[in-house]
Amino acid sequence: MKKRQIVVRRDRSERSSDTSSSTYRSERYRECQKNHAANMGGYAVDGCREFMASGVEGTSAAFTCAACGCHRNFHRKEVDSEVVFHILGI
């Protein structure tokens, strides 16, 4: 079973008395893009397909990938957003 880190942020704001909106945003970190041969003038990636946190959220180990040992910033970030409007008073 693969571990997957998904961050969900929910922002709820009132725009007026008749409408409100909610924004749902999830972030996933995919394949590692760190160039391991950069110091030799080449290009080589390690083949890590998805970020898996080494530790519990809130610790520094949560930013290190358990599969390849790289920082989370080296992994491609995929963001999914959805805005939902609620119309009240109709």
N, C-alpha and C positions, 0 to 999 in steps of 0.2 A: 504494500500500500504506500503510495507516494504522499508525502506531506506537502501541503500547499499553504502558503501564507496569503491571506486575503484581508485587506484593511477596508473596513466599511465606515464611511463617515456620513452622518445624517445631520443636515442643517434644516431647521424648520424656522421659517420667518413669516410674520404676518405682513402682507403688503397693504391690505385695506380691510375694512370690516366685512366685505363680501367675498374676498378671495384669500386663499393662503396657498403656499407652495412648499413642497418638500423636495430636497435634492438628495438622491442616493448615489454614492460614488464608491466604487470598489477598485482597488489597485492590486494587480498581480505582477509578480516579477518572473519573467520567463528566462530564456537561455542566456548563458554567460557570454559576454562580448569582450572579455579581457584578452588583450594581445600579449601572449606569453613570450613571443619572439621579438618584441619591439626593440630590445637593446641590441639585437644582432641585425636589425634592419629587415626582418622578415615579418610574416603574419601567421600566427598559429593560435587557435582557440582550443580549450580543453574538452569541449563537447558536452558540458553540463547543460542539460535541457531546461531545468527549472530550479528556482531558488527554494531551498529548504532551510529554515532557520535552525541554527545550532543550539539555541537556548530559548528560554521563556521570554515572552514579550515584556519589555521594560528593562531588560538587561543588555549589556553590550554584546553578548553572544547572539542576540536576536538579529544582529546586522551581519553576521558571518554565515556563509552558506555551508551547510554540513557536507554537501557533495563535493564541492571544489575548493572550499576554503577562502573564496574571494569575498569582498565586501558586497553588500546588496546593491550598491551603486553601479557595479559592473554588469548587472543583469538588466535586460531590456524590460522597461516598465510598460505595462498595459493597463490603461485606465478605461473603465466603463462608467458612464454617468447617465442618470435618468432624472428628469425633472417632472414632477407630478403636480398639477394644479388642482386645487379643490375649490369649487365655487359654492359658496354658502348663500343662503337666502333666496334661492330660486324656487 
